[in-house]
Amino acid sequence: MSQVSSDDPSFIVIEGPIGVGKTTLARRLANTYGTQLLLEGADENPFLARFYNNPREAALPTQLFFLFQRSRQLQALRQGDMFKPVRVSDFLMEKDRLFAELTLDDDELTLYEQVYQQLTLDMPRPDLVVYLQAPVDVLLERVKKRGSRYEKGITVDYLQRVSDAYTEFFYHYQDSPLLIVNASEINLAEGNADYAMLLERISTIERGRHYFNPLPDKL
């Protein structure tokens, strides 16, 4: 059932490193608001399994696939029904460049940047970004628990690099209001108390940088 109020942001993005729970939370928010959900669709990327097995060989096609996929979704959002009260996404467009800088060599990154600049002109800007954080050991445990076939090759080193890149990125991020959430122990997937507090916090944020670090939900 929709619980949208006039105080809620109209475009919410959930972000964070692999395994932190961003897609799970995005789905729950979209269900709460009864509204449109944008997912990055990693399962649709035919190069991803090859990337985790051999990053050097498959980095460029993997990244370009995601770039085209994400830009199409956001362009469709921009051209869609602007009267929908809330939209929720589990990816931020700028995240694509973050991964490109991690995985591509200099020549590949130059090519990627040219394509990126063309595809991301006039993209919709989030009214709120929710950045989920958790330690690398927690991320690795969650990745293993969900047992995705294409994530079997993920290493601790790669997760650490991704996590560090997110930390650096959001340290400087100022394009939208930002809510930083400690997701290491709280249950935002099923825990009703944690989730209710998060919803309340979302409705109060208009600008700036904010933090959400409640006690773990024991229910």
N, C-alpha and C positions, 0 to 999 in steps of 0.2 A: 504493500500500500504506500502511496506517495505521502511523504512527510515534508514537502517543500514549503518553505515560508519565504516571505519577501526579503528576509535577511540573508538567505543562502546565496553563495556565489553562483553564477550561471555556468561557468566552465571550470571544473575541478580536475586537476591532474595529480595522480598518485605516482610517485617516483621513488627509486631506491635501487640498490644493487641486487644482483641475482639471488633469489631465495629469500628475500626480506618479507615477501607477502603482499606486494603491491597489487597484483592482479586479483587476489582474493579480496582485498579491501575494496578495490574498484568495483568488483561485482556486487559486493554487499551494499555499497553506497548507491549504485545504480538501481538496485532492487528497492532500497529504502525510498529513493526519490521517484521510482517508477519511470525511469527516463533512459535516454540513449547512452550506450556504453561503447567506447572505442578501445579495442584491444590490439596489441601489436602483432599477435599471431605468429609467434616463433615457430610453431609447428608447420606453418606454411612455407618456411624458408628452406629450400632444398639443399642449401649449402651449409647449414648450421652444424649438422653432425660432422661433416668434413672439416669444418673450422675447428671444432673441439679436438678432433683427432690430429689435425695438422694445421695449426693456426697460420703459419707462414704461407702455405699454398692457397688457402681458401679465404683469406681475410677480405680481399677486395670484393669478390662476388657476394660474399655474405653481407658486407656492409652496404653495398649498392642495392641489394634486394630490400633490406630493411629501410633504406632511405626512400626508395620509390614507394614502398608499401605505406610508410608512415605519412609521407607527403600527400599521397592520394586520399588517405583517410581524413586528414586535416583540411584539405581543400574541399572535400565533400561536406565536412562539418560547416565550413564557412559558407558554403552555398546552400545549405539545408534550411530547415525551418527555424528561423531565428526566434520564434515564439515559444520554443520548448524552454521550460523554466530552468532546467539544469542539464548539463552534459558532463559525463565522467570519462576520463581516459587513464590508462595505465602507462602512458608514456608522454614524455616531454620532447618536443622536436629537437631541442638542443642536445638531448641525450645522445642522439645519433652521432653527432660530431665527437662527443666525449669518447665513445667506443672507437670511432675511426682513428682518433689520435693515439689510442692505446694499441691498435692492431696493425695499422698500415705503415709501410715504409714511406720515405719522403716523396718519391715520385707518385706513388699511389695516393698519398694524401693530397698532393697538388691536384691530381685529376678529380678526386672525390670532392674537394672544396669547390671546384668549378661547377660540378653538377649540383652540389648542395645549395650554392648561391642562387642558381636558377630555379630550383624546385621549392625553395622556402620563402619566396617573396610574398609578403603580405599574409603571413600565416596568422590565424587567430591566437590571441594571447590569453593565457589562463587568468581567471579571476582569483584563483588560489592554487598553489602547489603544495602538496603534502609530501614531505620527504621522510621516508621511513629509514631508520638506521638500526643496525644490529652488528655485533662482533662477527668476525669472519668464521669462528668456530660454530656459531649459531647458524650462519648462512649455509655453511657446508652441510651441517646436520639436516637442515630443511631441504636442501637440494637432493641429498641422498634419500630422504624420506619420501619425496614425491616420485622418485624413480623414473624420471623422464629419460627416454632412450637417447636423446641427443645431448643430454647433460652428463652422461657417464664419464666423459673425458675432462670435465672441469677439475682443475687442480686448486689446491690451497693458494699457491702463488698467484694464479690468475684472479681468484676471488679477492685476494688482498689488493692487487693492483686496481681492480674495478672499484672496490670499496674506497681506496685512497683517492681515486679519481673523482668519485662522487663527493667525498668530503671536501676536496679542493674546489670543485665546481660550485657547490652550494655555499661555500664560505664566501664566494664573491657574487653570488646570484642576487640580482636586484630587479629583475624584469617584472615580477609579480609578487603579491603577498606570499609569504612562505611560512608554513607550519612544519617544524622539525619534530619528528615523533620518535621516541625511544621504543622500538618495537621488539626488543630482545626478550622480554618476559611477558608482556601483556598480551592478551588474546583478543585481537581485533577481528579474527575470523568468526569466532563463535561466542566470545565473552560479551554478554549483554551490557555489563556495567562499564567496561572499558569503551565499548563502542558508543554507548549513549553519551559518555563524557566527551568523546571525540566529536560526535555530531554537534553537541552544544558548543564546543570550542570553534568548530568550523563556522557556525552561524554568527560568531562575534568578530571574526577577523575581517578587517577592511583594508589594512595596509601594514607594511613593515614585516619584521621577522619575529616569529613566536615559537614557543617550545611546549611540547606535550609529553609529560613524563609521569603518568599516574602510577600508583602502586599496582602490582600484578593482580588481576581479577581472580579471586579464589572461588567463584561460583561455578 
